[in-house]
Amino acid sequence: MLRSRSGYTPPDSPDSRAAFTIKDPMILNHMTDFVIKYGSSQTAEWKEKLRVNLPVYHLDIVASAGSKVSPFVITTSQVERVSI
């Protein structure tokens, strides 16, 4: 598992957490810059709110077989886990 090879402990439950949680302030700033540049929201002043309260990013790594045009399958439980 990539997480273990990177020195991270495995999650308590495969359904409870993302593979990686990013907390480093420099990386958070870079990721938030990306979200602000390319993202969109119907929430008023969302860009300013992100700047004041940097989010913690949770990344899940999922692989699929085939080429970049092959179907990508994600389960309902994976979608529910990342829903806010």
PyMOL Python script that loads the backbone (N, CA, C, O; Angstrom):
from pymol import cmd

cmd.read_pdbstr("""\
ATOM      1  N   MET A   1       0.845  -1.174   0.000  1.00  0.00           N
ATOM      2  CA  MET A   1       0.000   0.000   0.000  1.00  0.00           C
ATOM      3  C   MET A   1       0.895   1.242   0.000  1.00  0.00           C
ATOM      4  O   MET A   1       1.855   1.321   0.766  1.00  0.00           O
ATOM      5  N   LEU A   2       0.576   2.203  -0.858  1.00  0.00           N
ATOM      6  CA  LEU A   2       1.394   3.409  -0.971  1.00  0.00           C
ATOM      7  C   LEU A   2       1.486   4.171   0.333  1.00  0.00           C
ATOM      8  O   LEU A   2       2.530   4.740   0.651  1.00  0.00           O
ATOM      9  N   ARG A   3       0.419   4.188   1.078  1.00  0.00           N
ATOM     10  CA  ARG A   3       0.400   4.900   2.354  1.00  0.00           C
ATOM     11  C   ARG A   3       1.461   4.345   3.300  1.00  0.00           C
ATOM     12  O   ARG A   3       2.201   5.112   3.916  1.00  0.00           O
ATOM     13  N   SER A   4       1.541   3.040   3.421  1.00  0.00           N
ATOM     14  CA  SER A   4       2.527   2.404   4.304  1.00  0.00           C
ATOM     15  C   SER A   4       3.945   2.652   3.812  1.00  0.00           C
ATOM     16  O   SER A   4       4.841   2.928   4.610  1.00  0.00           O
ATOM     17  N   ARG A   5       4.155   2.555   2.507  1.00  0.00           N
ATOM     18  CA  ARG A   5       5.488   2.798   1.949  1.00  0.00           C
ATOM     19  C   ARG A   5       5.946   4.232   2.186  1.00  0.00           C
ATOM     20  O   ARG A   5       7.146   4.497   2.259  1.00  0.00           O
ATOM     21  N   SER A   6       5.005   5.149   2.306  1.00  0.00           N
ATOM     22  CA  SER A   6       5.338   6.556   2.540  1.00  0.00           C
ATOM     23  C   SER A   6       5.551   6.870   4.010  1.00  0.00           C
ATOM     24  O   SER A   6       5.834   8.014   4.365  1.00  0.00           O
ATOM     25  N   GLY A   7       5.417   5.854   4.879  1.00  0.00           N
ATOM     26  CA  GLY A   7       5.655   6.062   6.298  1.00  0.00           C
ATOM     27  C   GLY A   7       4.422   6.393   7.107  1.00  0.00           C
ATOM     28  O   GLY A   7       4.536   6.696   8.294  1.00  0.00           O
ATOM     29  N   TYR A   8       3.243   6.345   6.502  1.00  0.00           N
ATOM     30  CA  TYR A   8       2.001   6.622   7.219  1.00  0.00           C
ATOM     31  C   TYR A   8       1.412   5.321   7.748  1.00  0.00           C
ATOM     32  O   TYR A   8       1.563   4.266   7.132  1.00  0.00           O
ATOM     33  N   THR A   9       0.745   5.400   8.887  1.00  0.00           N
ATOM     34  CA  THR A   9       0.081   4.218   9.425  1.00  0.00           C
ATOM     35  C   THR A   9      -1.217   3.988   8.672  1.00  0.00           C
ATOM     36  O   THR A   9      -1.815   4.935   8.162  1.00  0.00           O
ATOM     37  N   PRO A  10      -1.663   2.728   8.597  1.00  0.00           N
ATOM     38  CA  PRO A  10      -2.921   2.464   7.905  1.00  0.00           C
ATOM     39  C   PRO A  10      -4.100   3.047   8.665  1.00  0.00           C
ATOM     40  O   PRO A  10      -4.042   3.157   9.889  1.00  0.00           O
ATOM     41  N   PRO A  11      -5.176   3.427   7.966  1.00  0.00           N
ATOM     42  CA  PRO A  11      -6.354   3.952   8.659  1.00  0.00           C
ATOM     43  C   PRO A  11      -7.015   2.864   9.495  1.00  0.00           C
ATOM     44  O   PRO A  11      -6.838   1.674   9.234  1.00  0.00           O
ATOM     45  N   ASP A  12      -7.783   3.283  10.507  1.00  0.00           N
ATOM     46  CA  ASP A  12      -8.480   2.325  11.368  1.00  0.00           C
ATOM     47  C   ASP A  12      -9.445   1.465  10.574  1.00  0.00           C
ATOM     48  O   ASP A  12      -9.560   0.263  10.815  1.00  0.00           O
ATOM     49  N   SER A  13     -10.131   2.075   9.640  1.00  0.00           N
ATOM     50  CA  SER A  13     -11.118   1.386   8.818  1.00  0.00           C
ATOM     51  C   SER A  13     -11.007   1.910   7.401  1.00  0.00           C
ATOM     52  O   SER A  13     -10.832   3.113   7.210  1.00  0.00           O
ATOM     53  N   PRO A  14     -11.103   1.044   6.400  1.00  0.00           N
ATOM     54  CA  PRO A  14     -10.988   1.532   5.022  1.00  0.00           C
ATOM     55  C   PRO A  14     -12.087   2.512   4.627  1.00  0.00           C
ATOM     56  O   PRO A  14     -11.915   3.277   3.679  1.00  0.00           O
ATOM     57  N   ASP A  15     -13.211   2.502   5.336  1.00  0.00           N
ATOM     58  CA  ASP A  15     -14.305   3.403   5.003  1.00  0.00           C
ATOM     59  C   ASP A  15     -14.276   4.697   5.798  1.00  0.00           C
ATOM     60  O   ASP A  15     -15.087   5.587   5.544  1.00  0.00           O
ATOM     61  N   SER A  16     -13.359   4.826   6.759  1.00  0.00           N
ATOM     62  CA  SER A  16     -13.419   5.960   7.675  1.00  0.00           C
ATOM     63  C   SER A  16     -12.604   7.174   7.245  1.00  0.00           C
ATOM     64  O   SER A  16     -12.956   8.299   7.600  1.00  0.00           O
ATOM     65  N   ARG A  17     -11.524   6.978   6.491  1.00  0.00           N
ATOM     66  CA  ARG A  17     -10.630   8.092   6.177  1.00  0.00           C
ATOM     67  C   ARG A  17     -10.103   8.002   4.765  1.00  0.00           C
ATOM     68  O   ARG A  17     -10.147   6.948   4.130  1.00  0.00           O
ATOM     69  N   ALA A  18      -9.609   9.117   4.290  1.00  0.00           N
ATOM     70  CA  ALA A  18      -8.937   9.139   2.997  1.00  0.00           C
ATOM     71  C   ALA A  18      -7.528   8.573   3.165  1.00  0.00           C
ATOM     72  O   ALA A  18      -7.022   8.459   4.281  1.00  0.00           O
ATOM     73  N   ALA A  19      -6.919   8.229   2.064  1.00  0.00           N
ATOM     74  CA  ALA A  19      -5.567   7.658   2.106  1.00  0.00           C
ATOM     75  C   ALA A  19      -4.548   8.653   2.660  1.00  0.00           C
ATOM     76  O   ALA A  19      -3.649   8.274   3.411  1.00  0.00           O
ATOM     77  N   PHE A  20      -4.689   9.916   2.291  1.00  0.00           N
ATOM     78  CA  PHE A  20      -3.746  10.934   2.735  1.00  0.00           C
ATOM     79  C   PHE A  20      -4.499  12.178   3.196  1.00  0.00           C
ATOM     80  O   PHE A  20      -5.465  12.599   2.558  1.00  0.00           O
ATOM     81  N   THR A  21      -4.058  12.756   4.293  1.00  0.00           N
ATOM     82  CA  THR A  21      -4.600  14.019   4.784  1.00  0.00           C
ATOM     83  C   THR A  21      -3.473  15.036   4.755  1.00  0.00           C
ATOM     84  O   THR A  21      -2.431  14.840   5.380  1.00  0.00           O
ATOM     85  N   ILE A  22      -3.684  16.117   4.031  1.00  0.00           N
ATOM     86  CA  ILE A  22      -2.655  17.137   3.866  1.00  0.00           C
ATOM     87  C   ILE A  22      -2.869  18.223   4.918  1.00  0.00           C
ATOM     88  O   ILE A  22      -3.934  18.839   4.980  1.00  0.00           O
ATOM     89  N   LYS A  23      -1.842  18.453   5.748  1.00  0.00           N
ATOM     90  CA  LYS A  23      -1.935  19.468   6.798  1.00  0.00           C
ATOM     91  C   LYS A  23      -0.802  20.493   6.744  1.00  0.00           C
ATOM     92  O   LYS A  23      -0.846  21.495   7.457  1.00  0.00           O
ATOM     93  N   ASP A  24       0.200  20.260   5.919  1.00  0.00           N
ATOM     94  CA  ASP A  24       1.335  21.171   5.821  1.00  0.00           C
ATOM     95  C   ASP A  24       0.863  22.521   5.284  1.00  0.00           C
ATOM     96  O   ASP A  24       0.278  22.575   4.203  1.00  0.00           O
ATOM     97  N   PRO A  25       1.106  23.622   6.023  1.00  0.00           N
ATOM     98  CA  PRO A  25       0.611  24.945   5.611  1.00  0.00           C
ATOM     99  C   PRO A  25       1.043  25.372   4.207  1.00  0.00           C
ATOM    100  O   PRO A  25       0.250  25.969   3.479  1.00  0.00           O
ATOM    101  N   MET A  26       2.273  25.080   3.817  1.00  0.00           N
ATOM    102  CA  MET A  26       2.735  25.475   2.491  1.00  0.00           C
ATOM    103  C   MET A  26       1.955  24.728   1.401  1.00  0.00           C
ATOM    104  O   MET A  26       1.547  25.329   0.407  1.00  0.00           O
ATOM    105  N   ILE A  27       1.752  23.436   1.589  1.00  0.00           N
ATOM    106  CA  ILE A  27       0.998  22.649   0.608  1.00  0.00           C
ATOM    107  C   ILE A  27      -0.468  23.080   0.605  1.00  0.00           C
ATOM    108  O   ILE A  27      -1.084  23.176  -0.456  1.00  0.00           O
ATOM    109  N   LEU A  28      -1.027  23.340   1.791  1.00  0.00           N
ATOM    110  CA  LEU A  28      -2.411  23.813   1.870  1.00  0.00           C
ATOM    111  C   LEU A  28      -2.584  25.108   1.083  1.00  0.00           C
ATOM    112  O   LEU A  28      -3.575  25.278   0.372  1.00  0.00           O
ATOM    113  N   ASN A  29      -1.629  26.015   1.207  1.00  0.00           N
ATOM    114  CA  ASN A  29      -1.701  27.276   0.466  1.00  0.00           C
ATOM    115  C   ASN A  29      -1.658  27.042  -1.041  1.00  0.00           C
ATOM    116  O   ASN A  29      -2.418  27.660  -1.786  1.00  0.00           O
ATOM    117  N   HIS A  30      -0.779  26.156  -1.491  1.00  0.00           N
ATOM    118  CA  HIS A  30      -0.685  25.855  -2.926  1.00  0.00           C
ATOM    119  C   HIS A  30      -1.968  25.205  -3.439  1.00  0.00           C
ATOM    120  O   HIS A  30      -2.458  25.554  -4.513  1.00  0.00           O
ATOM    121  N   MET A  31      -2.501  24.275  -2.681  1.00  0.00           N
ATOM    122  CA  MET A  31      -3.725  23.601  -3.101  1.00  0.00           C
ATOM    123  C   MET A  31      -4.904  24.577  -3.104  1.00  0.00           C
ATOM    124  O   MET A  31      -5.746  24.536  -4.001  1.00  0.00           O
ATOM    125  N   THR A  32      -4.960  25.445  -2.105  1.00  0.00           N
ATOM    126  CA  THR A  32      -6.036  26.430  -2.039  1.00  0.00           C
ATOM    127  C   THR A  32      -5.916  27.427  -3.179  1.00  0.00           C
ATOM    128  O   THR A  32      -6.931  27.839  -3.741  1.00  0.00           O
ATOM    129  N   ASP A  33      -4.688  27.827  -3.536  1.00  0.00           N
ATOM    130  CA  ASP A  33      -4.484  28.694  -4.703  1.00  0.00           C
ATOM    131  C   ASP A  33      -5.072  28.049  -5.958  1.00  0.00           C
ATOM    132  O   ASP A  33      -5.716  28.716  -6.768  1.00  0.00           O
ATOM    133  N   PHE A  34      -4.842  26.739  -6.108  1.00  0.00           N
ATOM    134  CA  PHE A  34      -5.365  26.003  -7.257  1.00  0.00           C
ATOM    135  C   PHE A  34      -6.893  26.007  -7.247  1.00  0.00           C
ATOM    136  O   PHE A  34      -7.523  26.261  -8.274  1.00  0.00           O
ATOM    137  N   VAL A  35      -7.485  25.725  -6.088  1.00  0.00           N
ATOM    138  CA  VAL A  35      -8.946  25.690  -5.967  1.00  0.00           C
ATOM    139  C   VAL A  35      -9.532  27.067  -6.280  1.00  0.00           C
ATOM    140  O   VAL A  35     -10.536  27.171  -6.985  1.00  0.00           O
ATOM    141  N   ILE A  36      -8.915  28.105  -5.763  1.00  0.00           N
ATOM    142  CA  ILE A  36      -9.412  29.466  -6.006  1.00  0.00           C
ATOM    143  C   ILE A  36      -9.301  29.824  -7.488  1.00  0.00           C
ATOM    144  O   ILE A  36     -10.195  30.464  -8.041  1.00  0.00           O
ATOM    145  N   LYS A  37      -8.223  29.419  -8.124  1.00  0.00           N
ATOM    146  CA  LYS A  37      -8.020  29.747  -9.533  1.00  0.00           C
ATOM    147  C   LYS A  37      -8.987  28.986 -10.444  1.00  0.00           C
ATOM    148  O   LYS A  37      -9.537  29.568 -11.379  1.00  0.00           O
ATOM    149  N   TYR A  38      -9.201  27.692 -10.182  1.00  0.00           N
ATOM    150  CA  TYR A  38      -9.973  26.861 -11.099  1.00  0.00           C
ATOM    151  C   TYR A  38     -11.353  26.457 -10.580  1.00  0.00           C
ATOM    152  O   TYR A  38     -12.153  25.908 -11.337  1.00  0.00           O
ATOM    153  N   GLY A  39     -11.644  26.717  -9.315  1.00  0.00           N
ATOM    154  CA  GLY A  39     -12.909  26.288  -8.736  1.00  0.00           C
ATOM    155  C   GLY A  39     -14.016  27.295  -8.912  1.00  0.00           C
ATOM    156  O   GLY A  39     -13.802  28.408  -9.391  1.00  0.00           O
ATOM    157  N   SER A  40     -15.202  26.886  -8.516  1.00  0.00           N
ATOM    158  CA  SER A  40     -16.350  27.793  -8.530  1.00  0.00           C
ATOM    159  C   SER A  40     -17.285  27.410  -7.391  1.00  0.00           C
ATOM    160  O   SER A  40     -17.293  26.267  -6.935  1.00  0.00           O
ATOM    161  N   SER A  41     -18.062  28.366  -6.946  1.00  0.00           N
ATOM    162  CA  SER A  41     -18.994  28.123  -5.854  1.00  0.00           C
ATOM    163  C   SER A  41     -20.128  29.136  -5.938  1.00  0.00           C
ATOM    164  O   SER A  41     -19.946  30.242  -6.445  1.00  0.00           O
ATOM    165  N   GLN A  42     -21.292  28.753  -5.439  1.00  0.00           N
ATOM    166  CA  GLN A  42     -22.415  29.674  -5.361  1.00  0.00           C
ATOM    167  C   GLN A  42     -22.409  30.425  -4.037  1.00  0.00           C
ATOM    168  O   GLN A  42     -23.224  31.324  -3.830  1.00  0.00           O
ATOM    169  N   THR A  43     -21.495  30.065  -3.136  1.00  0.00           N
ATOM    170  CA  THR A  43     -21.385  30.721  -1.838  1.00  0.00           C
ATOM    171  C   THR A  43     -20.722  32.091  -2.004  1.00  0.00           C
ATOM    172  O   THR A  43     -19.682  32.213  -2.652  1.00  0.00           O
ATOM    173  N   ALA A  44     -21.324  33.096  -1.424  1.00  0.00           N
ATOM    174  CA  ALA A  44     -20.767  34.456  -1.511  1.00  0.00           C
ATOM    175  C   ALA A  44     -19.406  34.516  -0.833  1.00  0.00           C
ATOM    176  O   ALA A  44     -19.211  33.943   0.239  1.00  0.00           O
ATOM    177  N   GLU A  45     -18.482  35.201  -1.454  1.00  0.00           N
ATOM    178  CA  GLU A  45     -17.141  35.439  -0.901  1.00  0.00           C
ATOM    179  C   GLU A  45     -16.409  34.150  -0.533  1.00  0.00           C
ATOM    180  O   GLU A  45     -15.641  34.130   0.429  1.00  0.00           O
ATOM    181  N   TRP A  46     -16.637  33.080  -1.285  1.00  0.00           N
ATOM    182  CA  TRP A  46     -16.019  31.797  -0.950  1.00  0.00           C
ATOM    183  C   TRP A  46     -14.498  31.840  -1.044  1.00  0.00           C
ATOM    184  O   TRP A  46     -13.810  31.179  -0.266  1.00  0.00           O
ATOM    185  N   LYS A  47     -13.977  32.605  -1.979  1.00  0.00           N
ATOM    186  CA  LYS A  47     -12.513  32.684  -2.113  1.00  0.00           C
ATOM    187  C   LYS A  47     -11.890  33.326  -0.878  1.00  0.00           C
ATOM    188  O   LYS A  47     -10.875  32.845  -0.373  1.00  0.00           O
ATOM    189  N   GLU A  48     -12.486  34.398  -0.394  1.00  0.00           N
ATOM    190  CA  GLU A  48     -11.974  35.071   0.798  1.00  0.00           C
ATOM    191  C   GLU A  48     -12.082  34.163   2.027  1.00  0.00           C
ATOM    192  O   GLU A  48     -11.186  34.137   2.870  1.00  0.00           O
ATOM    193  N   LYS A  49     -13.179  33.426   2.115  1.00  0.00           N
ATOM    194  CA  LYS A  49     -13.374  32.516   3.246  1.00  0.00           C
ATOM    195  C   LYS A  49     -12.329  31.403   3.242  1.00  0.00           C
ATOM    196  O   LYS A  49     -11.849  31.003   4.303  1.00  0.00           O
ATOM    197  N   LEU A  50     -11.973  30.898   2.057  1.00  0.00           N
ATOM    198  CA  LEU A  50     -10.921  29.875   1.975  1.00  0.00           C
ATOM    199  C   LEU A  50      -9.575  30.428   2.435  1.00  0.00           C
ATOM    200  O   LEU A  50      -8.812  29.736   3.110  1.00  0.00           O
ATOM    201  N   ARG A  51      -9.289  31.662   2.073  1.00  0.00           N
ATOM    202  CA  ARG A  51      -8.021  32.282   2.459  1.00  0.00           C
ATOM    203  C   ARG A  51      -7.915  32.436   3.969  1.00  0.00           C
ATOM    204  O   ARG A  51      -6.848  32.215   4.539  1.00  0.00           O
ATOM    205  N   VAL A  52      -9.017  32.817   4.627  1.00  0.00           N
ATOM    206  CA  VAL A  52      -9.016  33.044   6.072  1.00  0.00           C
ATOM    207  C   VAL A  52      -8.981  31.727   6.844  1.00  0.00           C
ATOM    208  O   VAL A  52      -8.297  31.623   7.862  1.00  0.00           O
ATOM    209  N   ASN A  53      -9.705  30.739   6.374  1.00  0.00           N
ATOM    210  CA  ASN A  53      -9.790  29.428   7.037  1.00  0.00           C
ATOM    211  C   ASN A  53      -9.361  28.343   6.064  1.00  0.00           C
ATOM    212  O   ASN A  53     -10.195  27.721   5.406  1.00  0.00           O
ATOM    213  N   LEU A  54      -8.050  28.117   5.975  1.00  0.00           N
ATOM    214  CA  LEU A  54      -7.555  27.101   5.039  1.00  0.00           C
ATOM    215  C   LEU A  54      -8.164  25.741   5.363  1.00  0.00           C
ATOM    216  O   LEU A  54      -8.156  25.312   6.517  1.00  0.00           O
ATOM    217  N   PRO A  55      -8.689  25.068   4.348  1.00  0.00           N
ATOM    218  CA  PRO A  55      -9.249  23.738   4.590  1.00  0.00           C
ATOM    219  C   PRO A  55      -8.142  22.699   4.775  1.00  0.00           C
ATOM    220  O   PRO A  55      -6.986  22.943   4.427  1.00  0.00           O
ATOM    221  N   VAL A  56      -8.501  21.559   5.315  1.00  0.00           N
ATOM    222  CA  VAL A  56      -7.607  20.398   5.352  1.00  0.00           C
ATOM    223  C   VAL A  56      -8.046  19.515   4.197  1.00  0.00           C
ATOM    224  O   VAL A  56      -9.226  19.185   4.083  1.00  0.00           O
ATOM    225  N   TYR A  57      -7.119  19.133   3.349  1.00  0.00           N
ATOM    226  CA  TYR A  57      -7.443  18.329   2.175  1.00  0.00           C
ATOM    227  C   TYR A  57      -7.224  16.851   2.478  1.00  0.00           C
ATOM    228  O   TYR A  57      -6.209  16.460   3.054  1.00  0.00           O
ATOM    229  N   HIS A  58      -8.206  16.036   2.073  1.00  0.00           N
ATOM    230  CA  HIS A  58      -8.130  14.582   2.217  1.00  0.00           C
ATOM    231  C   HIS A  58      -8.115  13.996   0.814  1.00  0.00           C
ATOM    232  O   HIS A  58      -9.040  14.226   0.035  1.00  0.00           O
ATOM    233  N   LEU A  59      -7.080  13.245   0.487  1.00  0.00           N
ATOM    234  CA  LEU A  59      -6.923  12.677  -0.850  1.00  0.00           C
ATOM    235  C   LEU A  59      -7.068  11.167  -0.799  1.00  0.00           C
ATOM    236  O   LEU A  59      -6.479  10.500   0.052  1.00  0.00           O
ATOM    237  N   ASP A  60      -7.845  10.647  -1.704  1.00  0.00           N
ATOM    238  CA  ASP A  60      -7.978   9.209  -1.878  1.00  0.00           C
ATOM    239  C   ASP A  60      -7.397   8.865  -3.239  1.00  0.00           C
ATOM    240  O   ASP A  60      -7.720   9.513  -4.234  1.00  0.00           O
ATOM    241  N   ILE A  61      -6.556   7.865  -3.290  1.00  0.00           N
ATOM    242  CA  ILE A  61      -5.926   7.462  -4.536  1.00  0.00           C
ATOM    243  C   ILE A  61      -6.654   6.228  -5.053  1.00  0.00           C
ATOM    244  O   ILE A  61      -6.761   5.219  -4.357  1.00  0.00           O
ATOM    245  N   VAL A  62      -7.148   6.321  -6.268  1.00  0.00           N
ATOM    246  CA  VAL A  62      -7.884   5.212  -6.866  1.00  0.00           C
ATOM    247  C   VAL A  62      -7.314   4.960  -8.251  1.00  0.00           C
ATOM    248  O   VAL A  62      -7.134   5.893  -9.034  1.00  0.00           O
ATOM    249  N   ALA A  63      -7.033   3.716  -8.548  1.00  0.00           N
ATOM    250  CA  ALA A  63      -6.499   3.346  -9.857  1.00  0.00           C
ATOM    251  C   ALA A  63      -7.572   2.635 -10.672  1.00  0.00           C
ATOM    252  O   ALA A  63      -8.462   1.979 -10.129  1.00  0.00           O
ATOM    253  N   SER A  64      -7.464   2.782 -11.974  1.00  0.00           N
ATOM    254  CA  SER A  64      -8.367   2.053 -12.857  1.00  0.00           C
ATOM    255  C   SER A  64      -7.550   1.417 -13.969  1.00  0.00           C
ATOM    256  O   SER A  64      -6.477   1.903 -14.327  1.00  0.00           O
ATOM    257  N   ALA A  65      -8.062   0.341 -14.499  1.00  0.00           N
ATOM    258  CA  ALA A  65      -7.369  -0.357 -15.581  1.00  0.00           C
ATOM    259  C   ALA A  65      -7.714   0.301 -16.909  1.00  0.00           C
ATOM    260  O   ALA A  65      -8.785   0.887 -17.065  1.00  0.00           O
ATOM    261  N   GLY A  66      -6.813   0.201 -17.843  1.00  0.00           N
ATOM    262  CA  GLY A  66      -7.104   0.713 -19.173  1.00  0.00           C
ATOM    263  C   GLY A  66      -6.482   2.065 -19.428  1.00  0.00           C
ATOM    264  O   GLY A  66      -5.627   2.536 -18.679  1.00  0.00           O
ATOM    265  N   SER A  67      -6.935   2.676 -20.505  1.00  0.00           N
ATOM    266  CA  SER A  67      -6.379   3.962 -20.926  1.00  0.00           C
ATOM    267  C   SER A  67      -7.136   5.115 -20.272  1.00  0.00           C
ATOM    268  O   SER A  67      -8.062   4.897 -19.491  1.00  0.00           O
ATOM    269  N   LYS A  68      -6.739   6.324 -20.594  1.00  0.00           N
ATOM    270  CA  LYS A  68      -7.385   7.494 -20.010  1.00  0.00           C
ATOM    271  C   LYS A  68      -8.827   7.678 -20.479  1.00  0.00           C
ATOM    272  O   LYS A  68      -9.571   8.457 -19.883  1.00  0.00           O
ATOM    273  N   VAL A  69      -9.226   6.982 -21.524  1.00  0.00           N
ATOM    274  CA  VAL A  69     -10.611   7.067 -21.988  1.00  0.00           C
ATOM    275  C   VAL A  69     -11.461   5.890 -21.506  1.00  0.00           C
ATOM    276  O   VAL A  69     -12.640   5.798 -21.849  1.00  0.00           O
ATOM    277  N   SER A  70     -10.873   4.993 -20.714  1.00  0.00           N
ATOM    278  CA  SER A  70     -11.621   3.869 -20.155  1.00  0.00           C
ATOM    279  C   SER A  70     -12.573   4.364 -19.074  1.00  0.00           C
ATOM    280  O   SER A  70     -12.324   5.395 -18.449  1.00  0.00           O
ATOM    281  N   PRO A  71     -13.670   3.629 -18.849  1.00  0.00           N
ATOM    282  CA  PRO A  71     -14.599   4.029 -17.782  1.00  0.00           C
ATOM    283  C   PRO A  71     -13.916   4.041 -16.413  1.00  0.00           C
ATOM    284  O   PRO A  71     -13.067   3.198 -16.123  1.00  0.00           O
ATOM    285  N   PHE A  72     -14.294   4.996 -15.590  1.00  0.00           N
ATOM    286  CA  PHE A  72     -13.781   5.093 -14.223  1.00  0.00           C
ATOM    287  C   PHE A  72     -14.926   4.772 -13.279  1.00  0.00           C
ATOM    288  O   PHE A  72     -15.976   5.414 -13.320  1.00  0.00           O
ATOM    289  N   VAL A  73     -14.718   3.774 -12.426  1.00  0.00           N
ATOM    290  CA  VAL A  73     -15.781   3.311 -11.536  1.00  0.00           C
ATOM    291  C   VAL A  73     -15.507   3.793 -10.117  1.00  0.00           C
ATOM    292  O   VAL A  73     -14.406   3.613  -9.596  1.00  0.00           O
ATOM    293  N   ILE A  74     -16.503   4.402  -9.498  1.00  0.00           N
ATOM    294  CA  ILE A  74     -16.420   4.820  -8.104  1.00  0.00           C
ATOM    295  C   ILE A  74     -17.699   4.344  -7.418  1.00  0.00           C
ATOM    296  O   ILE A  74     -18.795   4.457  -7.968  1.00  0.00           O
ATOM    297  N   THR A  75     -17.541   3.816  -6.219  1.00  0.00           N
ATOM    298  CA  THR A  75     -18.693   3.256  -5.513  1.00  0.00           C
ATOM    299  C   THR A  75     -19.482   4.342  -4.783  1.00  0.00           C
ATOM    300  O   THR A  75     -18.975   5.435  -4.530  1.00  0.00           O
ATOM    301  N   THR A  76     -20.715   4.021  -4.455  1.00  0.00           N
ATOM    302  CA  THR A  76     -21.560   4.946  -3.702  1.00  0.00           C
ATOM    303  C   THR A  76     -20.933   5.277  -2.357  1.00  0.00           C
ATOM    304  O   THR A  76     -20.976   6.428  -1.922  1.00  0.00           O
ATOM    305  N   SER A  77     -20.352   4.285  -1.693  1.00  0.00           N
ATOM    306  CA  SER A  77     -19.738   4.539  -0.387  1.00  0.00           C
ATOM    307  C   SER A  77     -18.548   5.496  -0.503  1.00  0.00           C
ATOM    308  O   SER A  77     -18.302   6.287   0.408  1.00  0.00           O
ATOM    309  N   GLN A  78     -17.808   5.432  -1.615  1.00  0.00           N
ATOM    310  CA  GLN A  78     -16.701   6.373  -1.813  1.00  0.00           C
ATOM    311  C   GLN A  78     -17.227   7.794  -1.994  1.00  0.00           C
ATOM    312  O   GLN A  78     -16.638   8.737  -1.467  1.00  0.00           O
ATOM    313  N   VAL A  79     -18.309   7.962  -2.720  1.00  0.00           N
ATOM    314  CA  VAL A  79     -18.903   9.276  -2.924  1.00  0.00           C
ATOM    315  C   VAL A  79     -19.460   9.808  -1.606  1.00  0.00           C
ATOM    316  O   VAL A  79     -19.279  10.982  -1.285  1.00  0.00           O
ATOM    317  N   GLU A  80     -20.134   8.954  -0.845  1.00  0.00           N
ATOM    318  CA  GLU A  80     -20.712   9.374   0.439  1.00  0.00           C
ATOM    319  C   GLU A  80     -19.640   9.783   1.425  1.00  0.00           C
ATOM    320  O   GLU A  80     -19.847  10.705   2.214  1.00  0.00           O
ATOM    321  N   ARG A  81     -18.492   9.113   1.397  1.00  0.00           N
ATOM    322  CA  ARG A  81     -17.410   9.413   2.328  1.00  0.00           C
ATOM    323  C   ARG A  81     -16.863  10.816   2.112  1.00  0.00           C
ATOM    324  O   ARG A  81     -16.446  11.462   3.073  1.00  0.00           O
ATOM    325  N   VAL A  82     -16.854  11.303   0.878  1.00  0.00           N
ATOM    326  CA  VAL A  82     -16.292  12.623   0.597  1.00  0.00           C
ATOM    327  C   VAL A  82     -17.335  13.721   0.580  1.00  0.00           C
ATOM    328  O   VAL A  82     -16.989  14.894   0.447  1.00  0.00           O
ATOM    329  N   SER A  83     -18.597  13.371   0.711  1.00  0.00           N
ATOM    330  CA  SER A  83     -19.655  14.375   0.727  1.00  0.00           C
ATOM    331  C   SER A  83     -19.600  15.177   2.011  1.00  0.00           C
ATOM    332  O   SER A  83     -19.273  14.652   3.076  1.00  0.00           O
ATOM    333  N   ILE A  84     -19.920  16.433   1.899  1.00  0.00           N
ATOM    334  CA  ILE A  84     -19.917  17.303   3.083  1.00  0.00           C
ATOM    335  C   ILE A  84     -21.322  17.535   3.535  1.00  0.00           C
ATOM    336  O   ILE A  84     -21.546  18.242   4.518  1.00  0.00           O
TER     337      ILE A  84
END
""", "prot")
cmd.dss("prot")
cmd.show_as("cartoon", "prot")
cmd.util.cbc("prot")
cmd.orient("prot")
